[in-house]
Amino acid sequence: MRLLLVEDDPELAAVVSLGLREHSYQVGIATTYADGRYQATDGDFDLLILDVMLPGGSGFDLCRELRAGGLATPILMLTARDTVDDRVAGLDAGADDYLTKPFAFRELLARVRALARRRRDLEPDIIEIANLRVDLARRRVSRDDQEIELTAKEFALLACFVEHRGEVIDRARITAHVWDDNHDPFTNVLEVLIRRLRRKIDDAFEPKLIQTFRGAGYRLGV
């Protein structure tokens, strides 16, 4: 699951992003209103965490602008102000949840999980493509009723393919989904990971599902 944290406090951003990564989330970081807007609209994120006080504008205004532009990604607001009016302002701007600073990291994790579940409620948990069965909620994979064990990164790659099944996805979108902003997209790590995933879900089965489009990207489908 890929998150965007829009937070101008570098110490807090570092602590929160490290904690989220330790729980297997991929985290992008923006520190200003403009950068948050750009990354939120240009990136492939599953959830946004927005601070209210940002250089260049208010997190409330950013949330409102993103919603007006059609962005449906769940949004969790962070603020140091704990008044009813502030909470109402955040929810009226289009936020899905609200967390007051200082907060316990366990509570942040719980709210992230709750918003992720809410988003999954709008999508099927189990996706079947030919004889491949992927349970996104339980992180289980099988082909021809044979269970397949995947590492966390292999499953993140497969989930990216499944969520965009039938589409040709370029390497930049894949690496943004599977890794965080510290990943170097010009290494061959993606190709190595795809080869590992192919060995597990394709080599011993028919039809072959992971397709390569030279110069364009990859597609999962028949």
Phi, psi and omega per residue, in radians:
M1 nan 2.321 -3.036
R2 -1.908 2.208 -3.088
L3 -2.042 2.608 2.980
L4 -1.992 2.131 3.092
L5 -1.811 2.021 3.115
V6 -1.841 1.753 -2.985
E7 -2.629 2.204 -3.071
D8 -1.567 -0.157 3.091
D9 -1.463 1.880 -3.038
P10 -1.094 -0.614 -3.132
E11 -1.180 -0.811 3.126
L12 -1.143 -0.726 3.137
A13 -1.068 -0.702 -3.136
A14 -1.163 -0.753 -3.119
V15 -1.153 -0.832 -3.092
V16 -1.151 -0.772 -3.116
S17 -1.145 -0.674 3.098
L18 -1.093 -0.798 3.129
G19 -1.077 -0.720 3.135
L20 -1.162 -0.703 3.126
R21 -1.142 -0.597 3.094
E22 -1.159 -0.309 3.075
H23 -1.817 0.424 2.994
S24 1.251 0.374 2.998
Y25 -1.613 2.526 2.975
Q26 -1.614 2.324 -2.982
V27 -2.229 2.183 2.933
G28 -1.745 2.626 -3.089
I29 -2.192 2.321 2.974
A30 -2.188 2.554 -3.043
T31 -2.043 -0.078 -3.131
T32 -2.342 2.896 3.084
Y33 -1.018 -0.859 -3.067
A34 -1.118 -0.764 -3.140
D35 -1.170 -0.683 3.082
G36 -1.071 -0.762 3.111
R37 -1.084 -0.792 -3.114
Y38 -1.092 -0.864 -3.081
Q39 -1.186 -0.666 -3.113
A40 -1.133 -0.640 -3.103
T41 -1.523 -0.440 -3.076
D42 -1.697 -0.390 -3.061
G43 -1.608 3.008 -3.138
D44 -1.932 1.377 -3.041
F45 -1.849 2.598 3.109
D46 -1.641 -0.341 -3.108
L47 -2.807 2.502 3.093
L48 -1.993 2.406 3.025
I49 -2.038 1.967 -3.021
L50 -1.967 2.222 2.953
D51 -1.353 2.606 -3.130
V52 -1.327 -0.750 -3.073
M53 -1.648 1.895 -3.100
L54 -2.257 2.560 2.993
P55 -1.070 2.203 3.093
G56 1.692 -0.088 3.124
G57 2.800 3.073 -3.112
S58 -1.604 2.524 3.038
G59 -1.072 -0.561 3.060
F60 -1.055 -0.809 -3.128
D61 -1.151 -0.648 3.114
L62 -1.136 -0.773 3.104
C63 -1.024 -0.813 -3.127
R64 -1.087 -0.711 -3.138
E65 -1.153 -0.736 3.137
L66 -1.119 -0.745 3.117
R67 -1.127 -0.704 3.130
A68 -1.112 -0.500 3.110
G69 -1.451 0.018 3.066
G70 1.679 0.090 -3.137
L71 -1.249 2.159 -3.108
A72 -1.820 0.018 -3.122
T73 -1.014 2.361 3.096
P74 -0.990 2.462 -3.108
I75 -2.219 2.230 3.042
L76 -1.917 2.144 -3.142
M77 -1.605 2.452 3.036
L78 -2.028 2.324 3.116
T79 -2.665 2.680 3.070
A80 -1.540 -0.089 -3.084
R81 -1.763 2.106 -3.073
D82 -1.976 1.247 3.048
T83 -2.143 2.759 3.120
V84 -1.059 -0.724 -3.118
D85 -1.058 -0.696 3.134
D86 -1.176 -0.735 3.132
R87 -1.124 -0.728 3.116
V88 -1.125 -0.707 3.136
A89 -1.058 -0.738 3.133
G90 -1.131 -0.770 -3.131
L91 -1.197 -0.674 3.106
D92 -1.168 -0.472 3.113
A93 -1.290 -0.252 3.111
G94 2.053 0.092 3.112
A95 -1.242 2.652 3.121
D96 -1.640 -0.392 -3.141
D97 -2.750 2.957 -2.969
Y98 -2.543 2.272 -3.134
L99 -2.310 2.281 -3.071
T100 -1.640 2.363 3.027
K101 -1.416 2.576 -0.167
P102 -1.289 2.615 -3.111
F103 -2.248 2.732 3.029
A104 -1.393 2.356 -3.094
F105 -1.053 -0.575 3.114
R106 -1.060 -0.633 3.120
E107 -1.216 -0.697 3.075
L108 -1.028 -0.792 3.120
L109 -1.045 -0.750 -3.124
A110 -1.096 -0.712 3.136
R111 -1.210 -0.650 3.068
V112 -1.087 -0.788 3.122
R113 -1.094 -0.704 -3.131
A114 -1.122 -0.742 3.129
L115 -1.186 -0.604 3.093
A116 -1.142 -0.716 3.101
R117 -1.116 -0.704 -3.135
R118 -1.088 -0.687 3.120
R119 -1.193 -0.699 -3.139
R120 -1.148 -0.456 3.115
D121 -1.075 -0.392 3.123
L122 -1.506 -0.153 -3.101
E123 -2.224 2.654 3.094
P124 -1.178 2.463 3.108
D125 -1.311 -0.557 -3.071
I126 -1.960 2.162 3.139
I127 -1.992 2.326 3.087
E128 -2.089 2.218 3.092
I129 -2.235 1.947 -2.986
A130 0.953 -2.147 -3.130
N131 -1.765 0.262 3.062
L132 -1.631 2.294 3.129
R133 -2.160 2.139 -3.103
V134 -2.148 2.077 3.076
D135 -1.718 1.766 -3.046
L136 -1.205 -0.573 -3.111
A137 -1.248 -0.775 -3.086
R138 -1.660 -0.043 3.111
R139 1.008 0.814 3.121
R140 -2.067 2.493 -3.078
V141 -2.336 2.451 3.054
S142 -2.612 2.704 2.973
R143 -2.344 2.353 -3.070
D144 0.871 0.685 3.113
D145 1.150 0.252 3.063
Q146 -1.724 2.139 3.125
E147 -1.152 2.411 -3.138
I148 -2.135 2.169 3.137
E149 -1.542 2.207 3.117
L150 -2.122 2.593 2.995
T151 -1.284 2.987 -3.134
A152 -1.061 -0.738 -3.136
K153 -1.233 -0.673 3.089
E154 -1.083 -0.712 3.130
F155 -1.207 -0.674 3.099
A156 -1.064 -0.698 3.084
L157 -1.128 -0.816 3.133
L158 -1.101 -0.709 3.122
A159 -1.078 -0.660 3.079
C160 -1.074 -0.804 3.111
F161 -1.080 -0.763 -3.081
V162 -1.140 -0.756 -3.116
E163 -1.146 -0.425 3.119
H164 -2.038 0.546 -3.073
R165 -0.961 2.411 -3.131
G166 1.516 -0.204 3.136
E167 -1.757 2.603 2.952
V168 -1.489 2.103 -3.074
I169 -1.914 2.219 3.141
D170 -1.363 2.859 -3.027
R171 -1.109 -0.547 -3.141
A172 -1.106 -0.747 3.124
R173 -1.185 -0.648 -3.135
I174 -1.168 -0.836 -3.104
T175 -1.139 -0.592 3.092
A176 -1.137 -0.566 -3.130
H177 -1.370 -0.695 -2.985
V178 -1.535 -0.609 -3.115
W179 -2.038 3.034 3.069
D180 -1.693 -2.969 -3.036
D181 -1.193 -0.204 3.135
N182 -1.423 -0.109 -3.101
H183 -1.347 2.401 3.066
D184 -1.537 1.934 -3.057
P185 -1.237 -0.149 -3.077
F186 -1.667 0.059 3.035
T187 -1.452 3.032 3.126
N188 -1.698 0.313 -3.104
V189 -1.064 -0.682 -3.139
L190 -1.088 -0.785 -3.140
E191 -1.086 -0.676 3.096
V192 -1.102 -0.765 -3.129
L193 -1.141 -0.687 3.120
I194 -1.145 -0.706 3.097
R195 -1.072 -0.719 3.122
R196 -1.122 -0.739 3.136
L197 -1.157 -0.699 3.109
R198 -1.049 -0.746 -3.127
R199 -1.030 -0.614 -3.058
K200 -1.471 -0.675 -3.028
I201 -1.901 -0.153 -3.053
D202 -2.110 -0.721 -2.930
D203 -0.997 -0.680 -3.061
A204 -1.703 0.178 -3.035
F205 -2.326 2.821 3.000
E206 -2.269 2.562 -0.079
P207 -1.348 2.849 3.056
K208 -1.283 2.307 -2.989
L209 -1.873 -0.550 -3.126
I210 -1.538 1.987 -3.073
Q211 -1.932 2.423 3.120
T212 -1.788 2.312 3.061
F213 -2.056 1.822 -3.029
R214 -0.946 2.232 3.098
G215 1.358 -0.095 -3.094
A216 -2.042 -0.779 -3.118
G217 2.548 -2.528 -3.048
Y218 -2.352 2.755 3.098
R219 -2.493 2.494 3.014
L220 -1.840 2.112 3.136
G221 2.896 3.102 3.141
V222 -1.891 nan nan
